[in-house]
Amino acid sequence: MSRNKRNFLLVEHGGSRKQFTLDVLLEEDINIYIATSTMPEWLTEYVPKEHIIQTDTYNSVSLLSDIVTYFESRKITLHAMGTFFEHTVTQTADVAHALGLIGIDPGAARRSSCNKLLMRIYCRNAKIPTPRFTVLQNIEVQKILNAIESVGIPCVIKPIFGSESYGTIKIEENYNIQDIISEIHASTGSNKKEVFKNFNGTFLLEEYLPGPVISVDGIVVDNTIHVAGIVEFIMGPEPRFTQEANYIPARFPEVVLNQAIDMTKEIIKTLGFNNTGFHCELRITPEQGPILLEIAARLPGGPLQPGHLKSSGINLTKELLHVWLGDTSTIKSERKHFILQKAVFPKRSGKIIRTYVPKDIANNKTIWDFAMIVEPNEEIVTYPNIPKPFYYYAIHASSKEALEELSVDIESRVLIEIQDTNVNHEVK
């Protein structure tokens, strides 16, 4: 540890999918500390073991106590802290506020997707277009039936906070209520996701709205809203809501994109976001235009941050770190590439016999990420279970047309042999 560097605490590493954030932190002239509830072996490749605080990051009281104890006992001054993990946004806000450090206000953090009900109430009261909804304190047959009658069909049931659409189900005509309840219980237990250990069983049942989904992503610093870009999501088959692919920038007319940006700014001001990243998901409905699905007081997750970097040149992780450190903002967007990031999912069950990836894919600079996810002899996992993709790729091009041509070429040549049949798994 260098005593001349500023000391930064990251709350939760976020798992292997967030390792790119640690790569960015290592490029900065700071001492890195991490507070985490789990300590995977790879974590010590980024920071020394003595810089890791193992604690309950889901509990603000114990998190604050353990952080203060750690730094005071070692006579270390903590200069800044933050998180890139949705499920520790409110806890990090609590601790930063208590320590007088830069971060989002704890009340505003709780008005985000960390509490979808509170988010809905604030936006509804501010006349921001949102789906009609009702709240369910627990999952009981009659209460769900009453809620469905109140909201109407089709509708969507979702936990008050969630993770990767676990427990989110579309309810359509001729639904089976017992099947819905069984699937909800199966996907919202702490044995499925650690984040659900604090789940109190509260659900929202809300109006289903048709149309594609986008997200407006960026950073708020000193009450100035910087939009890094707009993502268009390609969703898997309903009634579940798996995100299978995304385009950056979104492929919509400028008038629609400007409406989405204006609405996002109104939402941010209504909820009181400041000194934070944001990830605002909107449904582009055919009749009403953009409608708020939810907004997170954090940067976009998964592969979206690398996607924005390739598309606009904005390194969101670095820029948000500079916000927490109190440094001058350098956010400046410039169009670089059209981006597609896609996970190719199975459409039928079976057993994988063989996979084939052309060698030239590794040498193609426009294919900046590729990963085969399944292996031979593996049973395919597909709907209605939480599906597992065959492979993932990320590509860029100078035009929308070139991007589509490259995508078609990849999916026509990467093959998965299922049982005794070579199947091209291009989405039809």
N, C-alpha and C positions, 0 to 999 in steps of 0.2 A: 504493500500500500504506500502510495506517495502522499506525504502530508501537505504537499503543495497543490494537490488536485482537489476539486470539489467532490463531495461524497453523495452518491445517488442511491436510493433504495427502490428497487423494483418489487412490487407486491405481486407475487405469483409469476412463474415463468410461462404458464399457459400450455405446457406440453410441447411435444415435438413440432406441432404445427406453428408454434410461435417462435421457434428458434431464430428465425430471420430477424426478430426484434433484438435479440441478444447479440447477433452479429453486428447490427448497427451500433448498439451501445458500446461494443468493444472498440469501435472506430473513434469514439469520443474520448477527450482528455479528462476522464472522470474515474473515480474509484467506485466500483459497482458492488452493491450488496443486494441480497435477495431474501425476502420473507416468503416462505412457502409452506404449504401443508404436506407436500410430497417432495421427495428428493431423488429423482431418477439419477442413474449413474452418469449420464452425459452432462449433468449440470455442473459438475466440478471441472469440466473442460472449459467452462466459461468463467467461473469465479472460484477462488480458493474456498475450501470447505469451511474455513473459519469466517468467511463472509456470508454464510448462509444461516438465516434465522428460521429454524423449524418451529412453526406455530400454527394456530388455527386461524387461517386467513379469512374464514367465513364469519368470524366473531370479532366485532370492532373492539370490544372491551379487552379481550385477551391479546388481540393484535397490537393495540396501543401499548398495553403493559409490557409485552415482550420486546417491542421495538425500543421503547424508552429505556428499559433495563439494559438491553444489549449495548446501545450507544453510550449511555452514561457510564456503565461499568468499565468501558474501554476508553473513556474520555475522548470520544470521537464526535465531531460536530456533523450533524446531518443537514445538508444544504437543500436537498430536494427529494421528492418521492413521487411515484406514479404507478399506474398499472395499464396494461394493454389487454387485460382479461376481464370480460364482462361481469363475471360473478364476484369480483372484488372491487368493483367501481365504488359502491357506497361505503365499504369499509375503508378503502384508501382515502376517500373524501373525508370521512370522519377523522382519521388519524392526521391527515395533512392539516385539516382545519384546527385540530387541537394543538398541533405543533407550530402553527403560524406559518405554514409553508404554502406555496402556490398550488392551487388545484381547484376543481369545481366545488361549488358550495354543496354541503351535504344534502340540503333540501332539494336542490336541483337534481342531484344525482339520483335521488329517490323518485323523482318525477319522470325518469327515463324508462326504458324497457326493463329496468331492474324491478319495476313495479308497474306492470302494464295497466292495472286498474287506475292507479293514481294518474298515470300519463293520460289515459282516456278521459278521466274526469276533468283535468285541467284544460285539455284541448277542446273538449265538448263545451265547457263553460266559456271558452274564448271564441266559439263559433268556427273553429277549424274543422273542415270536413273529415269526419271519422265514421267508421261503420257503426250502426246501431248495435248496442250490446246490453247484456245483463250479466250479473255476477252469480256464481255458484260457490257456496262456502264448502260444499263437499259433493262427492259424486254419488248421488242416489237416483234411482230410476225415476221417481215421480218428479223430483226437482229438475232433472234434465228434460223430461217431457214438457214440463211447464215452461221452461226456458225456451225450448224449441218453438212452442206454440206462440210465445211472446215475440220472438225475433223473426221467426219464419224460416222456411227452407228454400234454398240451401243456406247453411250457416257453418260456422267453424267453432270448435271448442279447443281451448288452449290453456295451459297453466299460466298463472299470474306472472311467473317468470319462467323462462325455459332455456333450452340449450339445443341448438341444431334441429329444431322442430320436433324434438321428442315430446310426445303427448299432444301434438297438434293434429287434429283430424277434421276433415270436411264431412258434414252430415248432409246426406242427400235423401231424396224420396226412397221409400222402401228400405230405410235403414234398419239395422238390428241393434237395439239398444244394449243388449248384453255383450255383443261383440265390441261395441264402442267402449264400454266400461272395462272390459277385459284388456283391450289394447292400451287404454290409458294407464291402468294399473301396471301393466307390464313394462311401460316405457318411462314412467316417472318415479321409479324407486331409486334410492341411493345406491343400490347394487348395479344400476345401469349407468348412472351419472352421479359423481360425488356432489355436484351442485344441488341435487334434490334432497340432501340431508336436512336442509332448512325449509323445505317446501311444506306449507301448512295445508295443502289440499284445495286451495282456492283456484277456481277456474273462471275464465271469461267465456261466454258463449256469444258470438257476435255475427252479424250479418256477413254473408259471403258476397264479395263483389267481384265481377268478372274483369279481366284485363291483365296485361303484363305487369311485372313487378320491376321497379328500379330502386336504386339507392343513390342518394346525394351524400357524398362523403367529404369531410374536411376538418378544419380546426377553427375554434373560436379563441381568440387571444385579445385581451383588453377590450372585450365587447365588439370586436371586429370579426366578422364571419368570412373565412376564406374557404371557398369551394374548390376542392382538388379535382373533382370529376364526378361524372354520373355513370353508374353501372347499370346495365340491363341484365336481369337474371333470366335464365331459361330453366323452368321448373319441371320436375319429374311428374309422372302421372298422378292425378288426383285419385283418391281423396287425401293423400299425404302431400307434403310440401318440401320435398327434397330439392335443393338447388343443384342442378346438374351442370350448368355452364354459366358463364357470364361474358358479356361484351363491354369493353371500355374504349370509347365512349358509347353511351346508349344510342341505339339506332332509331331515333325519333326526330320529328321536325323541331326546329329551334324554338318555335312558339310553345311547344309542350315542355321542352327542357327548361325554358325560362319560367314557366308556370310552376314547375317542380322546385326550382331554386327559390322562387319567391315564397312558396308555401313553407319550404324548409326553414328559411330565415324567420318567418313568422312563428313557426313552432319553437325554434330555438329561443326567441325572445320571450315567448309565452312561458316556457318552462324554466327560463333563467340560466341557461347554459353559458358558462364562460370559463376560459382557461382549460379547455378540454377538447378532445376529438369528438366528432359526431358521425353517426352512420344512420341516415334517415331513410327508411324503406317506405315507398309509396306505391300504391296500385294505380295504374293509368286506366281508369274506367272509360268505356266508350261514350257515356253520356255526361258524366260529372267531371271528367278530367282527373287530376291527381287527388287521391284520397290517402290519408295517413294510415299506414299499417302499424309501424312502431318506429321509435327513434332511440338509439343507444347513445349514452354519454361516453363514448369511447371511439377509437379508430375502428375501421372495418377489420374483420378478422380473416382467417384462412388465407387464401392466396391474393386477396384484394389489394393489400398494400403493395406487394411487388408488382401487381398489375397497374396500379396508379403510377408507380415509379417509371415503368416502361412507357406508359401512355403519356404522362404529362411532365415527367422529370421531377415530380415532387416526392421527396423522401419523407413520408408522413411520420414515421417513427422518430427520425432525427428532429423534425420540426416541432413535434410535441414535446420531446425531451427539452428542447431549447425554451419552450414555453414554461415548463416546470422549473427550469434553472433561472428563469427571469432574463434570458438573453433576448436581444432584438430579433424580431421575426424576419425571416428571409424568404417567406413563401412566395413563389412566383411560378405560375403555371404557363407551360408552353407545349403546344401539340407536337408530339414526337411520333407516336405509332397508334395504329388501331390494334386492339388486343382481344384475343379470345382465350379463355381458360376453361377447360372442359374435362369433366370426368365422364367416361363412357360406361354406362351402366348396362347390365344384362336385362333382357326383356323376357327371358324364360328361364326356368330352372334346369338343372342338369349337372353334369360333372365335367370339369375342365380336363382335357386330355393333353393339350399342347398350346403354347403361345408362341407367336412369331412377330419379331420387330425388325424391320429392315435396318441394316447397319448404317445406312446414310442418314438416318434420323438423328443420331448422336452428333453428326458433323454439320447439321443444318443450323446455321446461326439464327434463323428466324424461328426455330423451335427452341425456346429458351428454357423449357422444362419438360421432362417426360419421365413418367414412372409407371412401370408395370406393377399392379397392386396384387393381382392374384397369381397363383402358382399351379402347375399341373397337379392333378389328383385332388384338387380342391372342389368342394361342393359349392355351387353357385348360391349366393344369398340375394334374393330379390323380393319384390313386393308379394305379400303384405308385410313381410319382415322388413326391418331397416336394411336397405340394400347396400351391397358392397360393390364398388365399381371395378371394372376390369382393369382400366388404366386411366391415367390422367396426362393431359398435355397442355402446355401454354405456348401460344404463338403470337407473333406480331407481324404486321405488314404495313405498307405505306398507304393502302386504300382498303375500303370495305370489300371490294371485289377480290383483291388479291388475298385477303384474309380468308374468305370463303373457299377459294380455290385450294389454298394450302390445307384447310381443314378437311375438305373432301379427299384430297390426296392422302393424308395421313390415315384416315379411317378406312380407306379402300385397301391399304397395304398392311396395316397392323391387323393380324388375324388371331382369332381365338378358336381353337378346335374344341367343340363340345360333343362329348360322346363320340360319334363317328362322322360328324358333319363339320366342315369348315364353314364358319359363320362370320360374315362381315357385319359388325355391330354398329354400323352407322345408324343413327337415329332416323327412322323413317317418318 
